[in-house]
Amino acid sequence: MTATTAELLAGYESFETWIKKIRWFISAEGSPVTHPRLQAYADRWDPV
């Protein structure tokens, strides 16, 4: 997914449930990932 989409999804209340069950692959192109929740779970997603 794009970094923008990941940032939007990290804003949902259920984000922590999702991120614990699946591994995310976030495009390294475009805007950087800055959302605090994404940074807290940096071990659950990979830049591609």
PQR file of N, CA, C, O and H, with PARSE charges and radii, in Angstrom:
ATOM      1  N   MET A   1       0.835  -1.167   0.000 -0.4000 1.5000
ATOM      2  CA  MET A   1       0.000   0.000   0.000 -0.0000 2.0000
ATOM      3  C   MET A   1       0.881   1.232   0.000  0.5500 1.7000
ATOM      4  O   MET A   1       2.080   1.143   0.267 -0.5500 1.4000
ATOM      5  N   THR A   2       0.304   2.364  -0.293 -0.4000 1.5000
ATOM      6  CA  THR A   2       1.071   3.603  -0.269 -0.0000 2.0000
ATOM      7  C   THR A   2       1.225   4.085   1.168  0.5500 1.7000
ATOM      8  O   THR A   2       0.473   3.676   2.053 -0.5500 1.4000
ATOM      9  H   THR A   2      -0.669   2.437  -0.510  0.4000 1.0000
ATOM     10  N   ALA A   3       2.190   4.945   1.391 -0.4000 1.5000
ATOM     11  CA  ALA A   3       2.403   5.500   2.731 -0.0000 2.0000
ATOM     12  C   ALA A   3       1.194   6.325   3.165  0.5500 1.7000
ATOM     13  O   ALA A   3       0.834   6.330   4.342 -0.5500 1.4000
ATOM     14  H   ALA A   3       2.800   5.277   0.672  0.4000 1.0000
ATOM     15  N   THR A   4       0.573   7.017   2.221 -0.4000 1.5000
ATOM     16  CA  THR A   4      -0.608   7.816   2.538 -0.0000 2.0000
ATOM     17  C   THR A   4      -1.743   6.932   3.041  0.5500 1.7000
ATOM     18  O   THR A   4      -2.406   7.267   4.023 -0.5500 1.4000
ATOM     19  H   THR A   4       0.866   7.013   1.265  0.4000 1.0000
ATOM     20  N   THR A   5      -1.969   5.806   2.372 -0.4000 1.5000
ATOM     21  CA  THR A   5      -3.013   4.875   2.796 -0.0000 2.0000
ATOM     22  C   THR A   5      -2.689   4.293   4.170  0.5500 1.7000
ATOM     23  O   THR A   5      -3.573   4.173   5.018 -0.5500 1.4000
ATOM     24  H   THR A   5      -1.430   5.533   1.575  0.4000 1.0000
ATOM     25  N   ALA A   6      -1.448   3.937   4.389 -0.4000 1.5000
ATOM     26  CA  ALA A   6      -1.029   3.391   5.685 -0.0000 2.0000
ATOM     27  C   ALA A   6      -1.258   4.403   6.798  0.5500 1.7000
ATOM     28  O   ALA A   6      -1.713   4.042   7.883 -0.5500 1.4000
ATOM     29  H   ALA A   6      -0.730   4.034   3.700  0.4000 1.0000
ATOM     30  N   GLU A   7      -0.948   5.660   6.534 -0.4000 1.5000
ATOM     31  CA  GLU A   7      -1.165   6.712   7.532 -0.0000 2.0000
ATOM     32  C   GLU A   7      -2.645   6.850   7.861  0.5500 1.7000
ATOM     33  O   GLU A   7      -3.005   7.020   9.026 -0.5500 1.4000
ATOM     34  H   GLU A   7      -0.578   5.952   5.652  0.4000 1.0000
ATOM     35  N   LEU A   8      -3.505   6.778   6.850 -0.4000 1.5000
ATOM     36  CA  LEU A   8      -4.947   6.873   7.081 -0.0000 2.0000
ATOM     37  C   LEU A   8      -5.456   5.680   7.895  0.5500 1.7000
ATOM     38  O   LEU A   8      -6.234   5.851   8.833 -0.5500 1.4000
ATOM     39  H   LEU A   8      -3.212   6.640   5.904  0.4000 1.0000
ATOM     40  N   LEU A   9      -5.017   4.481   7.535 -0.4000 1.5000
ATOM     41  CA  LEU A   9      -5.458   3.285   8.254 -0.0000 2.0000
ATOM     42  C   LEU A   9      -4.970   3.278   9.699  0.5500 1.7000
ATOM     43  O   LEU A   9      -5.660   2.763  10.579 -0.5500 1.4000
ATOM     44  H   LEU A   9      -4.384   4.342   6.773  0.4000 1.0000
ATOM     45  N   ALA A  10      -3.802   3.836   9.952 -0.4000 1.5000
ATOM     46  CA  ALA A  10      -3.264   3.894  11.311 -0.0000 2.0000
ATOM     47  C   ALA A  10      -4.120   4.777  12.215  0.5500 1.7000
ATOM     48  O   ALA A  10      -4.034   4.680  13.439 -0.5500 1.4000
ATOM     49  H   ALA A  10      -3.241   4.254   9.237  0.4000 1.0000
ATOM     50  N   GLY A  11      -4.931   5.625  11.628 -0.4000 1.5000
ATOM     51  CA  GLY A  11      -5.807   6.494  12.399 -0.0000 2.0000
ATOM     52  C   GLY A  11      -7.058   5.807  12.925  0.5500 1.7000
ATOM     53  O   GLY A  11      -7.732   6.351  13.800 -0.5500 1.4000
ATOM     54  H   GLY A  11      -5.000   5.704  10.633  0.4000 1.0000
ATOM     55  N   TYR A  12      -7.382   4.631  12.416 -0.4000 1.5000
ATOM     56  CA  TYR A  12      -8.570   3.912  12.875 -0.0000 2.0000
ATOM     57  C   TYR A  12      -8.338   3.301  14.256  0.5500 1.7000
ATOM     58  O   TYR A  12      -7.223   2.901  14.590 -0.5500 1.4000
ATOM     59  H   TYR A  12      -6.834   4.189  11.705  0.4000 1.0000
ATOM     60  N   GLU A  13      -9.396   3.237  15.043 -0.4000 1.5000
ATOM     61  CA  GLU A  13      -9.306   2.657  16.387 -0.0000 2.0000
ATOM     62  C   GLU A  13      -8.885   1.189  16.344  0.5500 1.7000
ATOM     63  O   GLU A  13      -8.195   0.716  17.247 -0.5500 1.4000
ATOM     64  H   GLU A  13     -10.301   3.562  14.771  0.4000 1.0000
ATOM     65  N   SER A  14      -9.292   0.474  15.312 -0.4000 1.5000
ATOM     66  CA  SER A  14      -8.992  -0.956  15.216 -0.0000 2.0000
ATOM     67  C   SER A  14      -7.616  -1.249  14.604  0.5500 1.7000
ATOM     68  O   SER A  14      -7.295  -2.408  14.340 -0.5500 1.4000
ATOM     69  H   SER A  14      -9.852   0.858  14.578  0.4000 1.0000
ATOM     70  N   PHE A  15      -6.819  -0.232  14.383 -0.4000 1.5000
ATOM     71  CA  PHE A  15      -5.495  -0.409  13.776 -0.0000 2.0000
ATOM     72  C   PHE A  15      -4.648  -1.437  14.516  0.5500 1.7000
ATOM     73  O   PHE A  15      -4.035  -2.299  13.887 -0.5500 1.4000
ATOM     74  H   PHE A  15      -7.080   0.709  14.598  0.4000 1.0000
ATOM     75  N   GLU A  16      -4.608  -1.357  15.824 -0.4000 1.5000
ATOM     76  CA  GLU A  16      -3.749  -2.260  16.593 -0.0000 2.0000
ATOM     77  C   GLU A  16      -4.168  -3.719  16.435  0.5500 1.7000
ATOM     78  O   GLU A  16      -3.323  -4.613  16.503 -0.5500 1.4000
ATOM     79  H   GLU A  16      -5.106  -0.657  16.335  0.4000 1.0000
ATOM     80  N   THR A  17      -5.448  -3.971  16.226 -0.4000 1.5000
ATOM     81  CA  THR A  17      -5.915  -5.332  15.965 -0.0000 2.0000
ATOM     82  C   THR A  17      -5.399  -5.816  14.620  0.5500 1.7000
ATOM     83  O   THR A  17      -4.940  -6.953  14.508 -0.5500 1.4000
ATOM     84  H   THR A  17      -6.134  -3.246  16.171  0.4000 1.0000
ATOM     85  N   TRP A  18      -5.468  -4.965  13.589 -0.4000 1.5000
ATOM     86  CA  TRP A  18      -5.017  -5.336  12.242 -0.0000 2.0000
ATOM     87  C   TRP A  18      -3.516  -5.586  12.210  0.5500 1.7000
ATOM     88  O   TRP A  18      -3.056  -6.603  11.692 -0.5500 1.4000
ATOM     89  H   TRP A  18      -5.841  -4.042  13.680  0.4000 1.0000
ATOM     90  N   ILE A  19      -2.765  -4.656  12.762 -0.4000 1.5000
ATOM     91  CA  ILE A  19      -1.307  -4.706  12.617 -0.0000 2.0000
ATOM     92  C   ILE A  19      -0.714  -5.912  13.344  0.5500 1.7000
ATOM     93  O   ILE A  19       0.370  -6.374  12.987 -0.5500 1.4000
ATOM     94  H   ILE A  19      -3.139  -3.829  13.183  0.4000 1.0000
ATOM     95  N   LYS A  20      -1.403  -6.421  14.348 -0.4000 1.5000
ATOM     96  CA  LYS A  20      -0.912  -7.601  15.070 -0.0000 2.0000
ATOM     97  C   LYS A  20      -1.188  -8.895  14.316  0.5500 1.7000
ATOM     98  O   LYS A  20      -0.542  -9.910  14.577 -0.5500 1.4000
ATOM     99  H   LYS A  20      -2.284  -6.046  14.638  0.4000 1.0000
ATOM    100  N   LYS A  21      -2.146  -8.872  13.376 -0.4000 1.5000
ATOM    101  CA  LYS A  21      -2.531 -10.085  12.662 -0.0000 2.0000
ATOM    102  C   LYS A  21      -1.931 -10.207  11.266  0.5500 1.7000
ATOM    103  O   LYS A  21      -1.800 -11.316  10.750 -0.5500 1.4000
ATOM    104  H   LYS A  21      -2.671  -8.047  13.165  0.4000 1.0000
ATOM    105  N   ILE A  22      -1.569  -9.101  10.656 -0.4000 1.5000
ATOM    106  CA  ILE A  22      -1.034  -9.145   9.292 -0.0000 2.0000
ATOM    107  C   ILE A  22       0.256  -8.340   9.192  0.5500 1.7000
ATOM    108  O   ILE A  22       0.537  -7.488  10.035 -0.5500 1.4000
ATOM    109  H   ILE A  22      -1.675  -8.199  11.076  0.4000 1.0000
ATOM    110  N   ARG A  23       1.023  -8.617   8.168 -0.4000 1.5000
ATOM    111  CA  ARG A  23       2.237  -7.863   7.907 -0.0000 2.0000
ATOM    112  C   ARG A  23       1.941  -6.904   6.767  0.5500 1.7000
ATOM    113  O   ARG A  23       1.362  -7.299   5.755 -0.5500 1.4000
ATOM    114  H   ARG A  23       0.795  -9.310   7.484  0.4000 1.0000
ATOM    115  N   TRP A  24       2.329  -5.664   6.923 -0.4000 1.5000
ATOM    116  CA  TRP A  24       2.074  -4.655   5.895 -0.0000 2.0000
ATOM    117  C   TRP A  24       3.325  -4.418   5.083  0.5500 1.7000
ATOM    118  O   TRP A  24       4.441  -4.486   5.596 -0.5500 1.4000
ATOM    119  H   TRP A  24       2.799  -5.343   7.745  0.4000 1.0000
ATOM    120  N   PHE A  25       3.125  -4.138   3.806 -0.4000 1.5000
ATOM    121  CA  PHE A  25       4.200  -3.736   2.900 -0.0000 2.0000
ATOM    122  C   PHE A  25       3.820  -2.357   2.377  0.5500 1.7000
ATOM    123  O   PHE A  25       2.810  -2.192   1.692 -0.5500 1.4000
ATOM    124  H   PHE A  25       2.218  -4.082   3.388  0.4000 1.0000
ATOM    125  N   ILE A  26       4.637  -1.385   2.708 -0.4000 1.5000
ATOM    126  CA  ILE A  26       4.334   0.007   2.391 -0.0000 2.0000
ATOM    127  C   ILE A  26       5.335   0.523   1.366  0.5500 1.7000
ATOM    128  O   ILE A  26       6.545   0.353   1.514 -0.5500 1.4000
ATOM    129  H   ILE A  26       5.457  -1.519   3.265  0.4000 1.0000
ATOM    130  N   SER A  27       4.808   1.151   0.334 -0.4000 1.5000
ATOM    131  CA  SER A  27       5.650   1.700  -0.727 -0.0000 2.0000
ATOM    132  C   SER A  27       6.613   2.739  -0.154  0.5500 1.7000
ATOM    133  O   SER A  27       6.208   3.625   0.599 -0.5500 1.4000
ATOM    134  H   SER A  27       3.825   1.289   0.214  0.4000 1.0000
ATOM    135  N   ALA A  28       7.885   2.620  -0.516 -0.4000 1.5000
ATOM    136  CA  ALA A  28       8.900   3.564  -0.055 -0.0000 2.0000
ATOM    137  C   ALA A  28       8.884   4.847  -0.880  0.5500 1.7000
ATOM    138  O   ALA A  28       9.520   5.833  -0.508 -0.5500 1.4000
ATOM    139  H   ALA A  28       8.214   1.900  -1.127  0.4000 1.0000
ATOM    140  N   GLU A  29       8.161   4.839  -1.998 -0.4000 1.5000
ATOM    141  CA  GLU A  29       8.060   6.020  -2.847 -0.0000 2.0000
ATOM    142  C   GLU A  29       7.037   6.986  -2.265  0.5500 1.7000
ATOM    143  O   GLU A  29       6.084   6.568  -1.607 -0.5500 1.4000
ATOM    144  H   GLU A  29       7.645   4.038  -2.300  0.4000 1.0000
ATOM    145  N   GLY A  30       7.234   8.261  -2.505 -0.4000 1.5000
ATOM    146  CA  GLY A  30       6.268   9.259  -2.043 -0.0000 2.0000
ATOM    147  C   GLY A  30       6.584   9.760  -0.650  0.5500 1.7000
ATOM    148  O   GLY A  30       7.748   9.863  -0.262 -0.5500 1.4000
ATOM    149  H   GLY A  30       8.008   8.601  -3.039  0.4000 1.0000
ATOM    150  N   SER A  31       5.541  10.069   0.097 -0.4000 1.5000
ATOM    151  CA  SER A  31       5.713  10.655   1.420 -0.0000 2.0000
ATOM    152  C   SER A  31       6.219   9.623   2.427  0.5500 1.7000
ATOM    153  O   SER A  31       5.883   8.442   2.331 -0.5500 1.4000
ATOM    154  H   SER A  31       4.595   9.985  -0.218  0.4000 1.0000
ATOM    155  N   PRO A  32       7.024  10.067   3.389 -0.5600 1.5000
ATOM    156  CA  PRO A  32       7.532   9.136   4.407  0.2800 2.0000
ATOM    157  C   PRO A  32       6.451   8.765   5.420  0.5500 1.7000
ATOM    158  O   PRO A  32       5.462   9.482   5.574 -0.5500 1.4000
ATOM    159  N   VAL A  33       6.646   7.657   6.099 -0.4000 1.5000
ATOM    160  CA  VAL A  33       5.722   7.192   7.129 -0.0000 2.0000
ATOM    161  C   VAL A  33       6.054   7.917   8.425  0.5500 1.7000
ATOM    162  O   VAL A  33       7.158   7.777   8.952 -0.5500 1.4000
ATOM    163  H   VAL A  33       7.449   7.075   5.974  0.4000 1.0000
ATOM    164  N   THR A  34       5.103   8.693   8.940 -0.4000 1.5000
ATOM    165  CA  THR A  34       5.368   9.493  10.135 -0.0000 2.0000
ATOM    166  C   THR A  34       4.361   9.279  11.256  0.5500 1.7000
ATOM    167  O   THR A  34       4.544   9.809  12.352 -0.5500 1.4000
ATOM    168  H   THR A  34       4.206   8.806   8.512  0.4000 1.0000
ATOM    169  N   HIS A  35       3.313   8.522  11.010 -0.4000 1.5000
ATOM    170  CA  HIS A  35       2.269   8.337  12.022 -0.0000 2.0000
ATOM    171  C   HIS A  35       2.862   7.626  13.240  0.5500 1.7000
ATOM    172  O   HIS A  35       3.559   6.623  13.083 -0.5500 1.4000
ATOM    173  H   HIS A  35       3.164   8.092  10.120  0.4000 1.0000
ATOM    174  N   PRO A  36       2.598   8.127  14.450 -0.5600 1.5000
ATOM    175  CA  PRO A  36       3.159   7.522  15.667  0.2800 2.0000
ATOM    176  C   PRO A  36       2.816   6.043  15.840  0.5500 1.7000
ATOM    177  O   PRO A  36       3.649   5.268  16.309 -0.5500 1.4000
ATOM    178  N   ARG A  37       1.599   5.643  15.466 -0.4000 1.5000
ATOM    179  CA  ARG A  37       1.232   4.228  15.595 -0.0000 2.0000
ATOM    180  C   ARG A  37       2.035   3.361  14.633  0.5500 1.7000
ATOM    181  O   ARG A  37       2.442   2.256  14.991 -0.5500 1.4000
ATOM    182  H   ARG A  37       0.922   6.272  15.084  0.4000 1.0000
ATOM    183  N   LEU A  38       2.266   3.846  13.422 -0.4000 1.5000
ATOM    184  CA  LEU A  38       3.078   3.073  12.477 -0.0000 2.0000
ATOM    185  C   LEU A  38       4.515   2.967  12.974  0.5500 1.7000
ATOM    186  O   LEU A  38       5.147   1.920  12.831 -0.5500 1.4000
ATOM    187  H   LEU A  38       1.935   4.744  13.131  0.4000 1.0000
ATOM    188  N   GLN A  39       5.019   4.018  13.541 -0.4000 1.5000
ATOM    189  CA  GLN A  39       6.378   3.983  14.070 -0.0000 2.0000
ATOM    190  C   GLN A  39       6.476   3.043  15.265  0.5500 1.7000
ATOM    191  O   GLN A  39       7.497   2.380  15.448 -0.5500 1.4000
ATOM    192  H   GLN A  39       4.506   4.868  13.657  0.4000 1.0000
ATOM    193  N   ALA A  40       5.429   2.980  16.076 -0.4000 1.5000
ATOM    194  CA  ALA A  40       5.427   2.087  17.239 -0.0000 2.0000
ATOM    195  C   ALA A  40       5.437   0.612  16.820  0.5500 1.7000
ATOM    196  O   ALA A  40       5.972  -0.238  17.531 -0.5500 1.4000
ATOM    197  H   ALA A  40       4.600   3.519  15.928  0.4000 1.0000
ATOM    198  N   TYR A  41       4.843   0.321  15.666 -0.4000 1.5000
ATOM    199  CA  TYR A  41       4.781  -1.057  15.168 -0.0000 2.0000
ATOM    200  C   TYR A  41       5.667  -1.235  13.933  0.5500 1.7000
ATOM    201  O   TYR A  41       5.306  -1.967  13.011 -0.5500 1.4000
ATOM    202  H   TYR A  41       4.408   1.012  15.088  0.4000 1.0000
ATOM    203  N   ALA A  42       6.796  -0.587  13.914 -0.4000 1.5000
ATOM    204  CA  ALA A  42       7.702  -0.640  12.755 -0.0000 2.0000
ATOM    205  C   ALA A  42       8.184  -2.067  12.459  0.5500 1.7000
ATOM    206  O   ALA A  42       8.603  -2.354  11.337 -0.5500 1.4000
ATOM    207  H   ALA A  42       7.089   0.007  14.663  0.4000 1.0000
ATOM    208  N   ASP A  43       8.130  -2.941  13.429 -0.4000 1.5000
ATOM    209  CA  ASP A  43       8.542  -4.334  13.200 -0.0000 2.0000
ATOM    210  C   ASP A  43       7.468  -5.150  12.461  0.5500 1.7000
ATOM    211  O   ASP A  43       7.721  -6.295  12.084 -0.5500 1.4000
ATOM    212  H   ASP A  43       7.789  -2.708  14.340  0.4000 1.0000
ATOM    213  N   ARG A  44       6.274  -4.577  12.251 -0.4000 1.5000
ATOM    214  CA  ARG A  44       5.163  -5.278  11.596 -0.0000 2.0000
ATOM    215  C   ARG A  44       4.936  -4.837  10.143  0.5500 1.7000
ATOM    216  O   ARG A  44       4.014  -5.328   9.491 -0.5500 1.4000
ATOM    217  H   ARG A  44       6.069  -3.647  12.557  0.4000 1.0000
ATOM    218  N   TRP A  45       5.765  -3.918   9.630 -0.4000 1.5000
ATOM    219  CA  TRP A  45       5.633  -3.518   8.236 -0.0000 2.0000
ATOM    220  C   TRP A  45       7.015  -3.331   7.614  0.5500 1.7000
ATOM    221  O   TRP A  45       8.000  -3.054   8.298 -0.5500 1.4000
ATOM    222  H   TRP A  45       6.514  -3.520  10.160  0.4000 1.0000
ATOM    223  N   ASP A  46       7.047  -3.491   6.308 -0.4000 1.5000
ATOM    224  CA  ASP A  46       8.306  -3.367   5.563 -0.0000 2.0000
ATOM    225  C   ASP A  46       8.148  -2.363   4.428  0.5500 1.7000
ATOM    226  O   ASP A  46       7.120  -2.347   3.751 -0.5500 1.4000
ATOM    227  H   ASP A  46       6.247  -3.715   5.753  0.4000 1.0000
ATOM    228  N   PRO A  47       9.154  -1.531   4.219 -0.5600 1.5000
ATOM    229  CA  PRO A  47       9.113  -0.643   3.043  0.2800 2.0000
ATOM    230  C   PRO A  47       9.504  -1.438   1.796  0.5500 1.7000
ATOM    231  O   PRO A  47      10.427  -2.252   1.842 -0.5500 1.4000
ATOM    232  N   VAL A  48       8.816  -1.207   0.703 -0.4000 1.5000
ATOM    233  CA  VAL A  48       9.133  -1.878  -0.561 -0.0000 2.0000
ATOM    234  C   VAL A  48       9.254  -0.878  -1.681  0.5500 1.7000
ATOM    235  O   VAL A  48       9.517  -1.257  -2.822 -0.5500 1.4000
ATOM    236  H   VAL A  48       8.067  -0.546   0.666  0.4000 1.0000
TER
END
